[in-house]
Structures are given as structure tokens and as C-alpha cells.
Amino acid sequence: MHKNNKSRELALATKVFVGPMTLNVVKACIEYHNSTDNIISFLPSRRQLDFGSNSYTALKTPEALISLISKSSAKRMLVARDHAGPSQGTLLDNGVASILSDVTAGVGQIHIDPFKVSGATMHTALDKTIYLINRATSLSQNVCFEVGTEEAIFPYTPGELDRFLGALLASVPHEVVKNILFGVVQSGTSVFNLSNTGNFDAKKSAAMAKICEKYGLLAKEHNSDYLSVDDFKERIDCGVKSFNLAPEFGTIESAVLIDLMKKHNMHEALRFFRIMCFESGKWKRWGVVDTDQNKYIHLAGHYIQTHVQMSGIMKTLYDKCDVYGEVKARIFERLDEVFHATNSI
């Protein structure tokens, strides 16, 4: 089953998983990988890319992302689904159709996360995780998995994680066990107001990482946006092996758009962009806005820039300057920091 399983090989080699927040973010990450050989795997949520195009990004579907990677000659990049399962997409569903679509599309790893359902318990999440893994492997024996969830969705203790992983690995077919690669550790991280606002609990992080190791899984941390090099190293010292970053890369591009609109005197366009972001309400998930009204764009610009109402503004801006070049430079700078820390793993 595991011979020549490229998805498994790439997933295990990945230290940094990035959410494909925008097309420019994706293109910049691909260029960074091709120029440095640092492995980046994309980790789309169902809101970013999903079957049926119920997504806010320009790429829309996992197939489109996989095709773009293939055409770019990137040799070691994986598409890995983040938060697959019921109630995780833009539409309320049981998550099964999305998972089966992912497997068919060639998504190499799937994070099975049934914890978001109202009234979920560790027991119900365990049963649903087993069921969804079995459904996915009915289509492909090479698809890999991440299990557990982040603290913001459903907090659990090290003891609960221990019992969950033990019961899970005892319940799935033996040939599937080696493809359950990552367990989500909860160490107090959270993202809000363009920073990592969580209180890092090193003791809890280390305890959960040790439990993952006990079952042959790699410890994975979610919400690792905005961390410093020292922050990453502290987590690595606790046993964390890989990290998810997503909204930070969307805010990097939004900051570039704000700066370029100001530089090129597109003040009315900037005002319209700000209003669009405010009226979308998308910013509420990521922060609060005080005196800097452009913060609406920082927090929600990646959702809004592809709206049809923004098409004229974006075309004008792209005609005036090298938007992608500016975005790429800032993303490269951030990725240099992240890999400076994580390459010690």
C-alpha cells in the first residue's frame, strides 16, 4: 500500500502548510518552492476551495489548484485538505461528498474534522472520524490523513487526545493506520487582530506532541500565523513537527493593495474597497476595527478582491504597477523567516 505513495512522502516531509488565500499567494508560494526547494504544501479549507465552486478564491476547486501546481513544474508540493467534514464548508452538509470529491481530484491528504457539529463529543467525533476515513479509503488506499482539531473549534485535554488516537488506530483497517500521519496538538494558539493572541502552553504542547509520537503520528499545530522565529523554535522544542499558516498570507496581500492604491492616488477606489470589506462582515471573524478604517481591508480583503464589483478597480491597479511582484516580495520575506525557524526540525 505504501510503496511509491508520493502523497505520504510529501506530507511527512512538509513542515509548513499554507492556506491558498488568493491566487497571488499560491503563485508566490510555488515560485518560492521552485527557487529554494523548501517544501510547502497547500492546505485549502472548504471555504477557499471546494467541489461545486462554493468558494471565495479565484481558483475555486482543488482540481484547479492541482492543475496550476502541475503546470508550474513544482515537483514536491502537495494539496492537503484542511478541516474536511460536516459543517465545515459554505453549505451545511455531512461532509461526505466533499471528501469523496477531494479523493477523486487527487488531494493527497485530508484533515478529518467532525468536531464542529453542534453537540459534538469526543465519542461522536471518534465515530465520525472512523466513518469518514473508511469512506475516503474506499476510493483510494493512498490518501493520507490528519486527525483532531484546533482549540477554537473543540478543546480537548492530553488525556482525551490519547484515548481518541488509541481508539481510532485500533478501529480502522490495519493497512490504513500508516497513512494517518498527523495529530492536531492544542497549545493555546489563536489568531485575532493581525497577531497571534493565544497564550502558549508549552507543557500542554509537549504533552500532546508526546502522545502523537506514542501512536506514530507527527504533531501539527494550527493557527501558527504571525509567530516569530523564536515562537516557532519554542514549539519545535516541545515536539511540534509542522505548522499551518493561512490568514496571515491573505493580510500580507491586502496590505500591499492598500499601499499601492495610496501610492497611485486611487483614493476613491480604496474607499470603495473598504466599504465592500465592511459590508461583507467577513472581518468580524478575524478582528475588531478601531480608528484605522483600512483594517477592514487588512482583515477581509482576500475575500473581497475577486468580487465582480472589484474587477475594474483591480484591473486599473494592475495596469498601473506590478501588484504580483510586490505581493511576491513580501511573501518571500515571510517564508524566509518561517523556514529559518522550521528547517531545524
DRENDO-1510 file (C-alpha; in Angstrom, 1 decimal, always signed):
<recs>
REC; n; res; u; v; w
REC; 1; MET; +0.0; +0.0; +0.0 .
REC; 2; HIS; +2.8; +2.5; +0.9 .
REC; 3; LYS; +5.2; +1.7; -2.0 .
REC; 4; ASN; +5.6; +4.8; -4.2 .
REC; 5; ASN; +3.0; +6.7; -2.2 .
REC; 6; LYS; +4.1; +10.2; -3.1 .
REC; 7; SER; +1.4; +11.9; -1.1 .
REC; 8; ARG; +2.6; +10.2; +2.1 .
REC; 9; GLU; +6.2; +11.1; +1.3 .
REC; 10; LEU; +5.4; +14.7; +0.7 .
REC; 11; ALA; +3.1; +15.1; +3.7 .
REC; 12; LEU; +5.7; +13.7; +6.0 .
REC; 13; ALA; +8.4; +16.0; +4.6 .
REC; 14; THR; +6.2; +19.1; +4.9 .
REC; 15; LYS; +6.9; +21.4; +7.8 .
REC; 16; VAL; +4.9; +24.4; +6.5 .
REC; 17; PHE; +1.3; +24.1; +5.3 .
REC; 18; VAL; -0.1; +27.3; +3.7 .
REC; 19; GLY; -3.7; +28.2; +3.1 .
REC; 20; PRO; -4.2; +29.3; -0.6 .
REC; 21; MET; -5.8; +32.6; +0.4 .
REC; 22; THR; -5.5; +34.1; -3.0 .
REC; 23; LEU; -4.2; +33.3; -6.5 .
REC; 24; ASN; -1.2; +35.6; -5.9 .
REC; 25; VAL; -0.4; +33.8; -2.6 .
REC; 26; VAL; -0.5; +30.4; -4.4 .
REC; 27; LYS; +1.7; +31.6; -7.3 .
REC; 28; ALA; +4.3; +33.2; -4.9 .
REC; 29; CYS; +4.5; +30.0; -2.8 .
REC; 30; ILE; +5.0; +27.9; -5.9 .
REC; 31; GLU; +7.8; +30.3; -7.1 .
REC; 32; TYR; +9.4; +30.2; -3.6 .
REC; 33; HIS; +9.4; +26.4; -3.6 .
REC; 34; ASN; +10.9; +26.2; -7.1 .
REC; 35; SER; +13.6; +28.7; -6.2 .
REC; 36; THR; +14.6; +27.3; -2.8 .
REC; 37; ASP; +13.5; +23.6; -2.7 .
REC; 38; ASN; +11.7; +24.3; +0.6 .
REC; 39; ILE; +8.7; +22.1; +0.7 .
REC; 40; ILE; +5.3; +23.9; +1.0 .
REC; 41; SER; +2.0; +22.1; +1.0 .
REC; 42; PHE; -1.2; +23.9; +0.3 .
REC; 43; LEU; -4.0; +23.4; +2.8 .
REC; 44; PRO; -7.3; +24.8; +1.5 .
REC; 45; SER; -10.3; +25.0; +3.7 .
REC; 46; ARG; -13.6; +24.1; +2.2 .
REC; 47; ARG; -14.5; +27.9; +2.1 .
REC; 48; GLN; -11.4; +28.5; +0.0 .
REC; 49; LEU; -11.6; +25.6; -2.5 .
REC; 50; ASP; -14.4; +23.0; -2.6 .
REC; 51; PHE; -16.4; +20.9; -5.1 .
REC; 52; GLY; -19.1; +22.7; -6.9 .
REC; 53; SER; -17.1; +26.0; -6.8 .
REC; 54; ASN; -18.7; +27.2; -3.5 .
REC; 55; SER; -15.5; +29.1; -2.7 .
REC; 56; TYR; -14.3; +32.6; -2.5 .
REC; 57; THR; -10.8; +32.2; -4.1 .
REC; 58; ALA; -10.2; +32.7; -7.8 .
REC; 59; LEU; -9.1; +29.0; -8.2 .
REC; 60; LYS; -12.5; +27.8; -6.8 .
REC; 61; THR; -11.7; +24.0; -6.8 .
REC; 62; PRO; -8.9; +21.6; -5.7 .
REC; 63; GLU; -8.6; +20.4; -9.3 .
REC; 64; ALA; -7.7; +23.9; -10.4 .
REC; 65; LEU; -5.0; +24.2; -7.7 .
REC; 66; ILE; -3.6; +20.8; -8.5 .
REC; 67; SER; -3.5; +21.7; -12.2 .
REC; 68; LEU; -1.7; +25.0; -11.5 .
REC; 69; ILE; +1.0; +23.2; -9.5 .
REC; 70; SER; +1.4; +20.7; -12.2 .
REC; 71; LYS; +1.8; +23.3; -14.9 .
REC; 72; SER; +4.4; +25.2; -12.8 .
REC; 73; SER; +6.8; +22.2; -12.7 .
REC; 74; ALA; +6.7; +22.2; -8.9 .
REC; 75; LYS; +8.0; +18.7; -8.1 .
REC; 76; ARG; +7.4; +18.5; -4.4 .
REC; 77; MET; +4.1; +20.3; -3.5 .
REC; 78; LEU; +1.1; +18.6; -2.0 .
REC; 79; VAL; -2.5; +19.7; -1.8 .
REC; 80; ALA; -3.9; +18.7; +1.6 .
REC; 81; ARG; -7.5; +19.4; +2.6 .
REC; 82; ASP; -7.9; +21.4; +5.9 .
REC; 83; HIS; -11.0; +20.8; +8.1 .
REC; 84; ALA; -12.9; +18.3; +6.0 .
REC; 85; GLY; -16.1; +17.1; +7.5 .
REC; 86; PRO; -19.6; +18.2; +8.4 .
REC; 87; SER; -20.5; +21.9; +8.7 .
REC; 88; GLN; -17.0; +23.0; +7.5 .
REC; 89; GLY; -18.0; +24.5; +4.2 .
REC; 90; THR; -20.1; +27.3; +3.0 .
REC; 91; LEU; -23.1; +25.0; +2.9 .
REC; 92; LEU; -24.3; +22.8; +5.7 .
REC; 93; ASP; -23.8; +19.2; +4.8 .
REC; 94; ASN; -22.4; +15.9; +6.2 .
REC; 95; GLY; -19.0; +16.5; +4.5 .
REC; 96; VAL; -19.0; +13.1; +2.7 .
REC; 97; ALA; -19.5; +14.5; -0.9 .
REC; 98; SER; -16.7; +17.0; -0.4 .
REC; 99; ILE; -14.3; +14.3; +0.9 .
REC; 100; LEU; -15.1; +11.9; -1.9 .
REC; 101; SER; -14.6; +14.7; -4.4 .
REC; 102; ASP; -11.3; +15.6; -2.9 .
REC; 103; VAL; -10.0; +12.0; -3.2 .
REC; 104; THR; -11.2; +11.8; -6.8 .
REC; 105; ALA; -9.5; +15.1; -7.6 .
REC; 106; GLY; -6.2; +13.9; -6.2 .
REC; 107; VAL; -6.0; +15.7; -2.9 .
REC; 108; GLY; -3.2; +13.8; -1.2 .
REC; 109; GLN; -4.0; +14.3; +2.5 .
REC; 110; ILE; -7.3; +15.1; +4.2 .
REC; 111; HIS; -7.8; +16.6; +7.7 .
REC; 112; ILE; -10.8; +14.7; +9.1 .
REC; 113; ASP; -12.5; +17.2; +11.4 .
REC; 114; PRO; -16.1; +16.3; +12.5 .
REC; 115; PHE; -15.8; +18.4; +15.8 .
REC; 116; LYS; -17.6; +21.4; +14.5 .
REC; 117; VAL; -21.0; +19.8; +14.6 .
REC; 118; SER; -23.3; +21.1; +17.3 .
REC; 119; GLY; -23.3; +18.9; +20.3 .
REC; 120; ALA; -20.1; +17.1; +19.3 .
REC; 121; THR; -18.3; +15.0; +21.9 .
REC; 122; MET; -15.0; +13.1; +21.7 .
REC; 123; HIS; -17.0; +9.9; +21.3 .
REC; 124; THR; -19.2; +11.2; +18.4 .
REC; 125; ALA; -16.1; +12.8; +16.7 .
REC; 126; LEU; -14.3; +9.5; +17.0 .
REC; 127; ASP; -17.1; +7.5; +15.4 .
REC; 128; LYS; -17.4; +10.1; +12.6 .
REC; 129; THR; -13.7; +10.2; +12.0 .
REC; 130; ILE; -13.6; +6.4; +11.6 .
REC; 131; TYR; -16.6; +6.6; +9.2 .
REC; 132; LEU; -15.1; +9.4; +7.1 .
REC; 133; ILE; -11.7; +7.7; +6.9 .
REC; 134; ASN; -13.3; +4.5; +5.7 .
REC; 135; ARG; -15.3; +6.3; +3.1 .
REC; 136; ALA; -12.2; +8.1; +1.8 .
REC; 137; THR; -10.1; +4.9; +1.6 .
REC; 138; SER; -12.9; +3.1; -0.2 .
REC; 139; LEU; -11.8; +5.3; -3.2 .
REC; 140; SER; -8.1; +5.3; -2.7 .
REC; 141; GLN; -5.7; +3.4; -0.5 .
REC; 142; ASN; -3.1; +6.1; -0.8 .
REC; 143; VAL; -4.9; +9.1; +0.6 .
REC; 144; CYS; -3.4; +10.2; +3.9 .
REC; 145; PHE; -5.0; +11.8; +7.0 .
REC; 146; GLU; -4.7; +14.3; +9.7 .
REC; 147; VAL; -6.9; +13.9; +12.8 .
REC; 148; GLY; -8.1; +16.0; +15.7 .
REC; 149; THR; -9.0; +19.7; +15.7 .
REC; 150; GLU; -7.9; +23.1; +16.9 .
REC; 151; GLU; -8.8; +24.5; +20.3 .
REC; 152; ALA; -11.1; +27.2; +18.9 .
REC; 153; ILE; -13.4; +24.5; +17.5 .
REC; 154; PHE; -13.3; +21.9; +20.2 .
REC; 155; PRO; -10.8; +22.0; +23.1 .
REC; 156; TYR; -9.5; +18.7; +24.5 .
REC; 157; THR; -7.0; +17.6; +27.1 .
REC; 158; PRO; -3.9; +15.5; +26.5 .
REC; 159; GLY; -5.7; +12.5; +28.1 .
REC; 160; GLU; -8.7; +12.9; +25.8 .
REC; 161; LEU; -6.3; +13.1; +22.8 .
REC; 162; ASP; -4.6; +9.9; +24.0 .
REC; 163; ARG; -7.8; +8.0; +24.3 .
REC; 164; PHE; -9.1; +9.3; +20.9 .
REC; 165; LEU; -6.0; +8.3; +19.0 .
REC; 166; GLY; -5.7; +5.0; +20.7 .
REC; 167; ALA; -9.3; +4.1; +19.9 .
REC; 168; LEU; -9.1; +5.5; +16.3 .
REC; 169; LEU; -6.0; +3.5; +15.4 .
REC; 170; ALA; -7.5; +0.3; +16.9 .
REC; 171; SER; -10.7; +0.8; +14.8 .
REC; 172; VAL; -9.5; +1.4; +11.3 .
REC; 173; PRO; -8.1; -1.3; +9.0 .
REC; 174; HIS; -4.5; -2.1; +9.6 .
REC; 175; GLU; -3.4; -1.1; +6.2 .
REC; 176; VAL; -4.9; +2.4; +6.8 .
REC; 177; VAL; -3.1; +3.1; +10.1 .
REC; 178; LYS; +0.3; +4.1; +8.5 .
REC; 179; ASN; -1.5; +6.7; +6.4 .
REC; 180; ILE; -2.8; +8.6; +9.5 .
REC; 181; LEU; +0.1; +10.9; +9.7 .
REC; 182; PHE; -0.7; +13.9; +11.8 .
REC; 183; GLY; -2.4; +14.7; +15.1 .
REC; 184; VAL; -3.5; +18.2; +16.0 .
REC; 185; VAL; -1.9; +19.5; +19.2 .
REC; 186; GLN; -3.6; +22.3; +21.1 .
REC; 187; SER; -1.2; +24.7; +22.8 .
REC; 188; GLY; -3.2; +27.9; +23.2 .
REC; 189; THR; -2.7; +29.5; +19.7 .
REC; 190; SER; -5.3; +31.8; +18.3 .
REC; 191; VAL; -5.4; +34.4; +15.6 .
REC; 192; PHE; -7.1; +37.8; +16.0 .
REC; 193; ASN; -6.4; +41.4; +15.1 .
REC; 194; LEU; -3.5; +40.6; +12.8 .
REC; 195; SER; -1.5; +38.8; +15.5 .
REC; 196; ASN; -1.2; +35.6; +17.4 .
REC; 197; THR; -3.2; +36.3; +20.5 .
REC; 198; GLY; -3.1; +32.9; +22.2 .
REC; 199; ASN; -1.3; +32.1; +25.4 .
REC; 200; PHE; +1.2; +29.4; +24.5 .
REC; 201; ASP; +1.1; +26.5; +26.9 .
REC; 202; ALA; +4.5; +24.7; +26.4 .
REC; 203; LYS; +3.6; +22.0; +28.9 .
REC; 204; LYS; +0.4; +21.1; +27.1 .
REC; 205; SER; +2.0; +21.3; +23.7 .
REC; 206; ALA; +4.8; +18.9; +24.8 .
REC; 207; ALA; +2.3; +16.5; +26.4 .
REC; 208; MET; +0.2; +16.3; +23.2 .
REC; 209; ALA; +3.2; +16.0; +20.9 .
REC; 210; LYS; +4.4; +13.1; +23.1 .
REC; 211; ILE; +1.1; +11.4; +22.7 .
REC; 212; CYS; +1.2; +11.8; +18.9 .
REC; 213; GLU; +4.7; +10.3; +18.9 .
REC; 214; LYS; +3.4; +7.4; +21.0 .
REC; 215; TYR; +1.0; +6.5; +18.2 .
REC; 216; GLY; +3.4; +7.1; +15.4 .
REC; 217; LEU; +1.9; +10.4; +14.4 .
REC; 218; LEU; +3.6; +13.8; +13.8 .
REC; 219; ALA; +2.4; +16.7; +16.0 .
REC; 220; LYS; +0.8; +19.5; +14.0 .
REC; 221; GLU; -0.1; +23.0; +15.2 .
REC; 222; HIS; -2.9; +25.1; +13.7 .
REC; 223; ASN; -3.1; +28.9; +13.8 .
REC; 224; SER; +0.6; +29.5; +13.6 .
REC; 225; ASP; +0.2; +32.8; +11.8 .
REC; 226; TYR; +2.3; +35.8; +12.9 .
REC; 227; LEU; +4.7; +33.8; +15.1 .
REC; 228; SER; +8.3; +35.0; +15.4 .
REC; 229; VAL; +11.3; +32.8; +14.7 .
REC; 230; ASP; +11.7; +32.3; +18.5 .
REC; 231; ASP; +8.0; +31.4; +18.8 .
REC; 232; PHE; +8.4; +28.6; +16.2 .
REC; 233; LYS; +11.5; +27.3; +17.9 .
REC; 234; GLU; +9.8; +27.1; +21.2 .
REC; 235; ARG; +7.1; +24.9; +19.7 .
REC; 236; ILE; +9.6; +22.8; +17.9 .
REC; 237; ASP; +11.4; +22.2; +21.2 .
REC; 238; CYS; +8.1; +20.9; +22.5 .
REC; 239; GLY; +7.9; +18.3; +19.7 .
REC; 240; VAL; +5.7; +20.1; +17.1 .
REC; 241; LYS; +6.8; +18.9; +13.7 .
REC; 242; SER; +4.6; +21.0; +11.3 .
REC; 243; PHE; +2.6; +24.2; +11.2 .
REC; 244; ASN; -0.4; +25.7; +9.5 .
REC; 245; LEU; -0.4; +29.3; +8.3 .
REC; 246; ALA; -3.3; +30.8; +6.4 .
REC; 247; PRO; -4.9; +34.2; +7.2 .
REC; 248; GLU; -1.5; +35.9; +7.6 .
REC; 249; PHE; -0.8; +35.4; +3.9 .
REC; 250; GLY; -4.1; +37.0; +3.0 .
REC; 251; THR; -3.4; +40.0; +5.1 .
REC; 252; ILE; +0.1; +40.4; +3.5 .
REC; 253; GLU; -1.6; +40.8; +0.1 .
REC; 254; SER; -4.3; +43.1; +1.4 .
REC; 255; ALA; -1.6; +45.3; +2.9 .
REC; 256; VAL; +0.1; +45.5; -0.5 .
REC; 257; LEU; -3.1; +46.5; -2.1 .
REC; 258; ILE; -3.7; +49.3; +0.4 .
REC; 259; ASP; -0.2; +50.6; -0.1 .
REC; 260; LEU; -0.3; +50.6; -3.9 .
REC; 261; MET; -3.7; +52.2; -4.0 .
REC; 262; LYS; -2.4; +55.0; -1.8 .
REC; 263; LYS; +0.8; +55.3; -3.9 .
REC; 264; HIS; -1.1; +55.6; -7.1 .
REC; 265; ASN; -3.7; +58.1; -5.8 .
REC; 266; MET; -6.6; +55.6; -6.1 .
REC; 267; HIS; -8.3; +57.1; -3.0 .
REC; 268; GLU; -11.8; +56.6; -4.2 .
REC; 269; ALA; -11.1; +53.0; -5.2 .
REC; 270; LEU; -9.6; +52.4; -1.7 .
REC; 271; ARG; -12.7; +53.9; -0.1 .
REC; 272; PHE; -14.9; +51.6; -2.2 .
REC; 273; PHE; -12.7; +48.5; -1.3 .
REC; 274; ARG; -13.0; +49.5; +2.3 .
REC; 275; ILE; -16.8; +49.7; +2.1 .
REC; 276; MET; -17.1; +46.4; +0.4 .
REC; 277; CYS; -15.0; +44.7; +3.1 .
REC; 278; PHE; -17.0; +46.3; +5.8 .
REC; 279; GLU; -20.4; +45.4; +4.3 .
REC; 280; SER; -19.3; +41.8; +3.8 .
REC; 281; GLY; -18.9; +41.3; +7.6 .
REC; 282; LYS; -16.0; +38.9; +6.9 .
REC; 283; TRP; -13.7; +41.0; +9.0 .
REC; 284; LYS; -15.6; +40.1; +12.2 .
REC; 285; ARG; -14.1; +36.6; +12.3 .
REC; 286; TRP; -10.5; +38.0; +12.4 .
REC; 287; GLY; -10.6; +41.1; +14.5 .
REC; 288; VAL; -12.1; +44.4; +15.5 .
REC; 289; VAL; -11.7; +47.8; +13.8 .
REC; 290; ASP; -10.9; +51.0; +15.7 .
REC; 291; THR; -9.6; +54.2; +14.2 .
REC; 292; ASP; -7.8; +52.7; +11.2 .
REC; 293; GLN; -10.7; +52.1; +8.8 .
REC; 294; ASN; -8.4; +50.3; +6.4 .
REC; 295; LYS; -8.2; +47.5; +8.9 .
REC; 296; TYR; -11.4; +46.2; +7.3 .
REC; 297; ILE; -9.3; +45.6; +4.2 .
REC; 298; HIS; -6.5; +44.0; +6.1 .
REC; 299; LEU; -8.9; +41.6; +7.7 .
REC; 300; ALA; -11.3; +40.8; +4.8 .
REC; 301; GLY; -9.6; +42.0; +1.6 .
REC; 302; HIS; -8.7; +38.5; +0.5 .
REC; 303; TYR; -12.4; +37.5; +0.5 .
REC; 304; ILE; -13.5; +40.6; -1.5 .
REC; 305; GLN; -10.8; +41.3; -4.1 .
REC; 306; THR; -12.3; +38.7; -6.5 .
REC; 307; HIS; -15.8; +40.1; -6.4 .
REC; 308; VAL; -17.2; +41.3; -9.7 .
REC; 309; GLN; -17.7; +44.8; -8.2 .
REC; 310; MET; -13.9; +45.0; -7.7 .
REC; 311; SER; -12.9; +43.9; -11.2 .
REC; 312; GLY; -12.5; +47.3; -12.7 .
REC; 313; ILE; -10.5; +48.6; -9.7 .
REC; 314; MET; -8.2; +45.6; -9.7 .
REC; 315; LYS; -7.6; +45.9; -13.4 .
REC; 316; THR; -6.7; +49.6; -13.1 .
REC; 317; LEU; -4.3; +48.9; -10.3 .
REC; 318; TYR; -2.6; +46.0; -12.2 .
REC; 319; ASP; -2.3; +48.3; -15.2 .
REC; 320; LYS; -0.5; +50.9; -13.0 .
REC; 321; CYS; +2.0; +48.7; -11.3 .
REC; 322; ASP; +3.4; +45.2; -10.6 .
REC; 323; VAL; +1.0; +44.1; -8.0 .
REC; 324; TYR; +2.1; +40.5; -8.1 .
REC; 325; GLY; +5.8; +41.4; -7.8 .
REC; 326; GLU; +5.1; +43.4; -4.6 .
REC; 327; VAL; +3.0; +40.6; -3.1 .
REC; 328; LYS; +5.6; +38.0; -4.0 .
REC; 329; ALA; +8.4; +40.0; -2.4 .
REC; 330; ARG; +6.6; +40.3; +0.9 .
REC; 331; ILE; +5.6; +36.6; +0.9 .
REC; 332; PHE; +9.1; +35.6; +0.1 .
REC; 333; GLU; +10.3; +37.7; +3.1 .
REC; 334; ARG; +7.9; +36.0; +5.4 .
REC; 335; LEU; +8.6; +32.5; +4.1 .
REC; 336; ASP; +12.3; +33.1; +4.7 .
REC; 337; GLU; +11.6; +33.8; +8.3 .
REC; 338; VAL; +9.3; +30.7; +8.7 .
REC; 339; PHE; +11.8; +28.3; +7.1 .
REC; 340; HIS; +14.7; +29.8; +9.0 .
REC; 341; ALA; +12.9; +28.5; +12.1 .
REC; 342; THR; +11.4; +25.3; +10.9 .
REC; 343; ASN; +14.3; +23.9; +9.0 .
REC; 344; SER; +15.8; +23.0; +12.3 .
REC; 345; ILE; +13.1; +20.2; +12.6 .
</recs>
